[in-house]
């Protein structure tokens, strides 16, 4: 573990699904940091000290199903409504009445929905890599099934319980190294290479991952940390997030098309499919994020934005936070 992440306080706090592992530093207004897949609280190791230096209390969680947090056995326990209530419970357990919530990847979606569903708790929202797109359109599983033609979109691949686990768990470290490299700006596939977001019929996702290369932002020791977390927990808790997308679509029907009105921030990578495929969502921000303060797309950056470009993300976050109403 890097020295940056050593001087932190680890605690377990109660939540509706059991307990949530929180790693925190500093004092001041609370900033709750929510990671994505396949990550952990550790993905915020560069942001924790920067936020502390800027005068904030920074708290990074292991999302339900990850790391040291509880891992309910019921697949439906990983629906969005449950994860939003976990976030609100963490704020309460830390003795605060409100917080700014910032998320990356799935954490961006969880953070956005936390702001949407619990505006009484979350006064501002930051989203990294995955833009905000209001609930709407056809059932998600129907959309994913149509993507890829003769190939299978990775989200559809993840939705069948046990299938992705069978690919990943025999070699967690190797699989993680591959997916981190596949979606990083400095190790992404060459133009014209098979797209690692898709699986050939009868194939595996990892068949298209770069082999033998780590991205520049990831050391062997840092990869060991991530691998150790998933080798201990298994992958099902993390993958169950994908398996609840249709339930989320049903649960959130009353929020169809709803904007998020709190002050907001978005940052994405120019080489990240989440940013390019969802360009229309970014264009719609004047309507969907009327409180948007900051929106930037970083040239040459891939998906793991706060780890690939920590100095730039820290600058954006602290500048945005300083401009928020007290």
N, C-alpha and C positions, 0 to 999 in steps of 0.2 A: 504494500500500500504506500502511496506517495506521502512524503512528509506533509504536504498540504492538507491531507485528510486525517492526520494523526490527532490533532488537537481539537477533537470534537467530543460532544456528549452523546452517547447512545442511550435511548430509553425506549421502553415499550409502553404504549398508551392504549386504553380501551377503545374499541370501535364496535359497530353493530355486528361485524363478522368475527370478532375475537379480539385480536390486538394488532396494532400497527407499529412497526419499528420506525423510529424517528431518529435522525442524526442532525444535531443542531449546533450552532455556534452563534455567539454575539448577543447583543441586546439592542432593543429598539423596535420599530414597527415590524410585524411578522411577515415574512415572505415564505410561502409554502412551495416547495419544489417537487414536481411530480414527473417521474421518469417514464420512458416508453419501453418497447420490446426490441431486443432482449437485453435489458439493462438492469439497473438497480439504483439505489440512492447514490452510489459511487459515481454515476455519470455526471453528478453536480460537484465533483471534487474541486474543480477550478472556480466554480461560482461561490461556494461557501465562504472562503476567505475574502473574496472581493466584495461580497455583500456585507460582511462583517466590517470591513474597512470603511465602507460607505455609511455605516451607522444603522444597519438592519440586523434583526434577529432572523437568521436563515435556518430553515428546517427542511431537510430532504427526507422523504419517506421511501420505504420499500412498499410499493403498491401491494394490495392484497394478492396473495399467491406467489409473491417474490420474497427472496432473502429470508429475513427473520420474521416477517409478518405472518399472520395466520393464513392458513390455506384450507378454506372450507372444502369439503368433499363434493358438495352439490354444485354441478356445473352452472346452474342458474344464479348461484351466489356471486358471480362475476359480472352481472349485468351493470349497466352504467349507473342506474339509480343507487345501487349499493356502494359503488366506488365514490360517488359524490358524497354520500353520507359518511363514508370513512374520512374524507377530507374535512368535512365539517366537524366530525368528532375529534380529529387531531387538533384543530384550532381550539376547541373548547378544552381539551385535555391539557393544552399548553397554557391555559389560563388567559386566553385572548378572546375578544368578542368579534374581531374581524381580522382579515389577512388579505394580502395580495397573493394570488395563486399563479404560478408559472409552470408550464408543462412542455415536454418534448415528445414528439411522436404520439403514441397512444396517450401519453400524459398531456399533450396539447388538447386532445379531444376531451379528456377527463377534466382538465382545467376549464375549458370552454363551457362544458355542461355544469360544472360547479358554479361558475358565475351566472349561468342562465337559470339554474334551478334554485340556487341559494344566494341571491343578491343581498340578503340580510347579513351574510357572513363574508362574502368575497367582494371586496370593493374595487378590485381591478384585476385584469387577467392578461398574462403574457403567453403567447403561443409560439413555439419553435418548430419548424419543419413542416408541420401539417396545418394548413390554413383552416380557418373556421368556415364551415359550410352548414347552414341550418338544416335541420331534419326535413326531409321531403323526398319526393320521387318514389320509384318502385321499391319493393322489398329488396334489401341489400343482397341477399343470396341470389336473387334472380339477376341482378346486375352483374355480380361476379361470375356467375355461370356463363354469361354471354361473352365475357372478355377472353381474348387469347385465341379464338378460333380453334385450331387443332391442339393447342396447348392449354394449360390450366393456370389460371391466375393464382398467385401464392396465397391470397386470402381464402379462396375456395379450398385450396390444398390444406390449409391450417384448420378448416372448420370440422373436419371429420375426427372425432376423438380417437387418439392413439396413433393416428397415421404419421403426423410429423414427429411425435415422440419417438417412434420406431426409427426414424432417420437420424434424429439429433442425439439421443441419449447414449448410444454406443460410443460416441466421440464428441462430447460436448465442446471441449476446447477447440478441436479442429473445425467444428461447425461454426462456432462463434467467430473464430478468426476469419473464416470464409465470408460470413455475412457482413462483418464489419468492413472487410476489404471491398466487398462487392458494391457497397453503397457509400464509400468514402471518395472524396474528390480526387485524391492522389492515386488511388488504386482501382478506380472504376473501370469497367470493361471498355475496350476500344470500340469506336464506332463500327457498327456492322456485326459485332459479336452477339451471340445469343443473349437475350435479355434475361438477367437473373431474377426478375420478378415473376417469371413464368416457368412452369414445369412441363417437360415433354411427357406425353402419355407413357405411363409405366416408368418414368424416371424419378429423380430426386431433385429437390431444390439445389442442393450443394453441388450437383453436377456442373452448374454454371458459375460457381464461385471461383475467384482467383485462387490459385494454389501457391503456397510457399511465400506469400508476401503479407506483411502487416502494414497497415496504413501508418503514416508518420506520427499520428496522434496517439498511437497505442503501443506501449512497451510490453515486453514479455511478462513482466510482473503484473501489469494492469490486466492483461489478458488472463493471467492466472487467477486474479481476484474474481473476475466475472465467471470464469469456468468453475471455480470452487463453489460459488453461490448456486449455480444451476446443477452441479453434480450432487450437491447436498439436497436440493429441493425437488429435482426433476423439473420437467418442462410444462406439465399439464396446467398448473395454476396460471402461468403466464399465457399459455395458448388459449385458455378458456375465454379470454377477452374477445378473441376473434369469433368464438362460438356463440356469442350472445348478441351479435349485431342485429339479427332479426328481432330478438326480444327488445333491444333498445329502440328499434324503429317503432315497435308497437307501444312501448312504455312512454315514448316521448311524442306521441301523436298530437297531444294538445299544444306542443311547441312547434308545430309545423311552420317553417319559414320565419321563426322568431329571431329578431336581432339580439345581440348582446350590447347593452347600452353603457356599461361601465367603461372607464378608461382602459384602453387595450393596446397591446403591442404585438406585432408579428415580425419574425425573422425567419428566412428560409435560405437554402443553398441553391445556387443557380444550376448545379448539377444533380439536384435531388428530384427524383420523379414525383415526390409528394408535392413539390412546388410547381413543376412544369405541367403535370397532369391536371392540377387543380388551379391553373392560371385563371380560369373564369371565376372561381371562388374569390381569388384575390381582387379581381376587377370589381367584384360586387361589394367590396368592403364599405363603400359609402352608405349602402343600404343595410348591410348585415352587421357592420361594426361602426355605428355612428359615433362612438366614443374613441375611435382609433387615434392614437397619438403618434405612434412610430410604426413604420413598415419598411423593411429593407430585405433585399435579396443579395446575398454575398457571392460575388463572382468566384468561380473555381471551387466552391464549397459543396460537399456532398450532404448526406443525411444527418450525420452525427454532429450537428452544428456547434453545440456548446463545448464539445471536446475537440473538434477540428479547429475551431476559431475562438478559443476561450477569451483572448484579449478583446476581440471585437464584440463578442456577446456580452462580456462584462461591462464594456463601455455602453452598449445599448441599454442593458438592463438598469445600470445605476443612473444613467441620464434620464431614462423614462421614470424610474421610481422617484427621483428627486423632483420631477415636474408634477407628480400627482398631488391632488389636494390633501392636506393633512387630515 
